[in-house]
Amino acid sequence: MQCKALRDSAREIQNFDVAYFMASVDTLEDNTAFAAEHEAGFPILADESKEMVDAYGALMGAGFANRWTYYIGADGTILKIDKETNPATAGRDLVQTMDDLGFPKN
């Protein structure tokens, strides 16, 4: 659902001068198949080792990743962490939050 929400909001998201992606602790093969199945127009990173997810504090005890959205500025500063990401509205929410944070537009 979250992947589809981002896919369906691609035009609005791409109005901003940003790079966006999803990250998963699944295998590269699983993520590639998932991205193709859901026609994702953005990268889905594979973090099988769970190092990145753990470094960002998003690794749950069971070894799964929380569905959090990180907003990172051009200088690498984390501007906001949305720990209440709603998969159904993730695309619209992303656009609204980037606008609220003043992300640059193309």
C-alpha positions as CSV (number, residue, x, y, z in Angstrom):
1,M,0.0,0.0,0.0
2,Q,2.8,2.4,0.9
3,C,4.7,1.7,-2.3
4,K,1.5,2.3,-4.4
5,A,0.8,5.6,-2.5
6,L,4.3,6.8,-3.4
7,R,4.0,5.6,-7.0
8,D,0.7,7.4,-7.3
9,S,2.1,10.6,-6.0
10,A,5.2,10.5,-8.1
11,R,4.4,13.6,-10.2
12,E,3.8,15.8,-7.1
13,I,6.9,14.4,-5.3
14,Q,9.1,15.0,-8.4
15,N,8.1,18.7,-8.3
16,F,10.6,18.9,-5.5
17,D,14.4,18.8,-6.0
18,V,14.8,15.6,-3.9
19,A,15.8,12.0,-4.2
20,Y,13.5,9.5,-2.6
21,F,13.5,5.8,-2.0
22,M,12.3,3.0,0.2
23,A,14.5,0.7,2.2
24,S,13.7,-2.8,3.2
25,V,15.5,-5.6,5.1
26,D,14.4,-8.0,2.4
27,T,16.8,-9.4,-0.2
28,L,17.7,-7.6,-3.4
29,E,15.9,-10.2,-5.4
30,D,12.7,-9.8,-3.3
31,N,12.9,-6.0,-3.5
32,T,13.5,-6.1,-7.3
33,A,10.4,-8.4,-7.8
34,F,8.3,-6.2,-5.4
35,A,9.3,-3.0,-7.2
36,A,8.4,-4.6,-10.6
37,E,5.1,-6.0,-9.3
38,H,4.0,-2.6,-7.9
39,E,5.5,-0.5,-10.7
40,A,7.6,1.5,-8.3
41,G,9.2,4.5,-10.1
42,F,11.8,4.9,-7.4
43,P,14.5,2.7,-5.8
44,I,13.8,0.2,-3.1
45,L,17.1,-0.4,-1.3
46,A,17.9,-3.8,0.1
47,D,19.5,-3.8,3.6
48,E,19.8,-7.5,4.2
49,S,22.4,-7.0,6.9
50,K,20.1,-4.6,8.7
51,E,23.0,-2.3,9.4
52,M,21.5,0.9,7.9
53,V,18.1,0.3,9.4
54,D,19.7,-0.3,12.8
55,A,21.9,2.8,12.5
56,Y,18.7,4.9,11.8
57,G,17.1,3.4,14.9
58,A,14.3,1.8,12.8
59,L,15.1,-1.9,13.5
60,M,12.4,-3.6,15.6
61,G,13.3,-6.4,18.0
62,A,11.9,-9.0,15.6
63,G,14.3,-8.0,12.9
64,F,11.8,-6.0,10.8
65,A,12.1,-2.4,9.9
66,N,9.6,0.2,11.2
67,R,7.7,2.1,8.5
68,W,9.2,5.5,9.3
69,T,9.8,8.3,6.9
70,Y,13.0,10.3,7.2
71,Y,13.3,13.8,5.8
72,I,16.9,14.6,5.2
73,G,18.2,18.0,4.1
74,A,20.7,18.6,1.3
75,D,23.4,18.9,4.0
76,G,22.6,15.5,5.5
77,T,20.8,16.8,8.5
78,I,17.7,14.8,9.5
79,L,14.9,17.5,9.5
80,K,12.1,15.2,10.6
81,I,11.3,11.6,11.4
82,D,7.7,10.6,10.8
83,K,7.1,7.6,13.1
84,E,3.4,7.6,12.3
85,T,3.7,7.0,8.6
86,N,0.3,6.0,7.2
87,P,0.9,3.5,4.2
88,A,-2.4,4.5,2.5
89,T,-1.6,8.3,2.4
90,A,2.3,8.1,2.4
91,G,2.6,9.9,-1.0
92,R,0.3,12.8,-0.1
93,D,1.8,13.0,3.3
94,L,5.3,13.1,1.9
95,V,4.4,16.0,-0.4
96,Q,2.7,18.0,2.3
97,T,5.6,17.5,4.8
98,M,8.3,18.5,2.2
99,D,6.2,21.6,1.4
100,D,5.9,22.4,5.1
101,L,9.6,21.9,5.7
102,G,10.4,24.2,2.7
103,F,12.2,21.6,0.5
104,P,13.3,23.2,-2.7
105,K,11.2,22.8,-5.8
106,N,12.4,22.2,-9.4
